């Protein structure tokens, strides 16, 4: 998967407090590669949780959001040294940290686990639903598509957003409404940075293992019941043959 498919942020926050007032300075690096051209540096100044001043490397100047912020932005934009210092932060602050982040986090990945199942609608007038659940993958970016006989399906498909599992892994679900056709092949295809090639899981219309186990257990119970009933019947017949019947007066 292309590196441009990734977008991340690095944050550095400095907080100052005095007599109930709070000022915070937040550095943010937005990036999708380690190349300087793909890195955006943003510095935001806050006072009591309200951002009043910002420098954005894309805008290439200071911008004020309050009366105080506008005054400071006008002053700083006229100061060549302050502008040069802010512009340099993209290279001196962001790029080294982005490189460390890529090396220690983004180069790590976890392959997804795929489970494919069907959901039968309560009404027979509605098409069937296939659910492709993808679990335990990292990083977050992923692409899940459906194939019918090798061709990508673009209609009757809905997907959730990538959902965090609170353990650095993610999951996602994709749904396909379909009307079964004899002999067709339906597959769920997953593309992810951890995979050298797309992971394709074919839908098996036969009963899942859990249902097969239930049927096997039920059948075993039925057979055991029949055997016990037959054994009881044979025992009863043998006992009856050994008895002497005495006629009543």
N, C-alpha and C positions, 0 to 999 in steps of 0.2 A: 504494500500500500504506500502511496506517495507520502512524503513527509508533510506536504502542504495540507494533508487531511487532518493534521493535528493542530490544536490551538491550546496554549496553556498560559498561566499567569504565575509570576513570582511576586511576592509582597514583602515589603520591609516597612514596618510601622514604628514611628517614634512618637511618644506621647509626653506632653508637658502639662502639669496641673499646678494651679496656684489659686488659693482662696475660692475654691468652688468652680473655677473656670478651667476648661480643658482645651488644649491645642494639640493637634496631631498632624504629623507629616507622613504620608503614605507614598512609597515608591512602588510602582507596578511595571512589570516587564511582560508584555504580550508577545508571544512568539509562536511560530510554527516550524522553525528550524534553527540551527546554530549560526546561520549566516546573518551578518549585521543588517542586511537589507530586509530581512524577515523579522526583525525585532523592533518593537515599539516601546519607548520609554514614556511613562506618565508619572508625574509628581503632583500630588494633590495636598493642599493645605486645608485643614479643618479647624473650625473654632466652635466648641460646643456642638459637635456632630454635624455642623453645616459646612460644606465645602465652599470656600470663598475665593480660592486661587488655584490655578492648575497650569502646569507646563506639559505639553504633549509634543513629542518629537515629530509626529505627523503634521500637526498644525505649525510647529517650529516657532512657537512663541508662547508667552504667558497670557492666560485668559482669566479675567475676573468675573465672579458670579454674584458679588455683592458690591455695595458702594466702596467698602474698604478694599475688596479684591480688585475692583477696576482701577482704583488709585495705585495699588501696588503693581498691577500688571503694566500700567502705563510707565511707571518708574523703572521697572525691571527691563522692559523691552527697549528702553533707551540706554541701558547699561550693557555695553558690548561684552564686558568681562562676565557678567551674570548670565547672559545668553550663551556665551561660549562654554561656561561651566555646565549649564543645564544640558546643552546639546551633547557634551562629551560623556554624560552619564550613560547614554545608550551603549557606548563602547567600553567605558571603564567600569561601570557597575553591572549592567545587564548581561553583556556577552559572556564574561567569565562565569557568572552564576548560572546562566542558561546552559553552558557547557557542562558544568557540574551536575545540573539537574538531568540533562540528557544521559550522562554517563551512569548515574546512580539510580535513575528511576525509569526514564523512557526506554532505555535499552532492555529493561526487564519486561517480560510479557508472560501471560498465562493463556493457554489454549482453551477455547470454549468447549463446553459439554452441551450436546444437543439432544433434546427429547422431543419426539414427534408423536402426537396423539390426536384422536378425533373426538369431537363433541357432537352428539346427536341432538338435533333440535327437538323441542317438545311437540311442535306441529309438523305434520308430514308435508305441509305445503312449502316449507322453507328448505333451502339447500343445506347440505351438510357443512360442517366447519372443521377444518384442520388447524391445529395449534402447534407452532414450532417454538419451543422454549429453549433459549440459549442461556447457559449459566456459567458463572465462575471464569469470566474472561477479563483480561487487562492488557492494554489500556482500554479506555472507554469506547473509542471510535470503532464501529462495526457496521457491516452491511449484511442484511438478511433479505433474501429474495426467494420467490417460488418459481419452480419449473414444472411445466406440463409437457411430457415427452421431449424434454431437453430445451424447450422454448420458455423464456422468461414470461411470467404472468404479470400484467400491469393493472388489471382490474380486480375488484372484489378482494383487495388485500388491505389490511389495516395492521399497524404495528404500534407498540408502546414506545416511549422514550427509553433510553438506557437508564436503568435504575441501579443505584449504588446499594451494595449489600453491607455497607459499613465495615468492610474488612479488606478494602482496596480492590475488591472484585465487583463486577457488574453483571446484570442480567437483562434480557429483553425478550419480548414475546411478539410473534407475528401470526396473524390469523388469515386464513384463506377460506372464503365461501366457495363451494364447488358442488356441482351435480355429478356424481360418479358416472363414468363411462367405461364400458367393458374394454379391458386390455390397455388402458392408458397408464402412464407412469408419472406420478407426482412426487416431487422432491423439494426439500428445503435446502437452500445453498447459503453458506455463511462465509463471508470474507473478512479476515481480521489480520492485524499486523503480526500475530504470533504464528500464522499459517503460511507455509510456503506455497500452497495452492488452495483453492476454495474447498471447503468441507461440505460435501453433498450427502444428505441423508434421505434415503428413499422411503416413501410411505408404504408400509406393509399392511394391506387391508385385512389380513388374518387377525385372529384374536390376540391381544397382547398377552405377555407371559402371566401377568397377574390374573387375567380372566381364565387362561388355560389352567392355572393352578387351582382356581376355585372349582372349575368343572371337574378336574381330576380328583380333588378332595371329596366333592359331592358324589362322584361315581364310586369312589372307594368306599364311602360310607354306605351307599346303597347296596353294593356287593356284599359288604360285611354283614349288613342287616339280613340280606337274603340267606347267607350262609348260616347265621345263627338261628334264623327261623326254621330252616331245613333241618338243622341238627336237633332242634327242639322237637320238631315233628317226628323225626326218626326215633328219638329217645322215648317219646310218648307211645308210639306204635309198639315198640319192643316191650315196654312195661305192661301194655294192655294185653299182649299175647301171653304173658306169664301168669296172669291172674286166673283163679278158679271162681267161676260165677255160681253163687248159691241162690237157688230160686226162693223167693219169699213165700210164706204160707198164705 
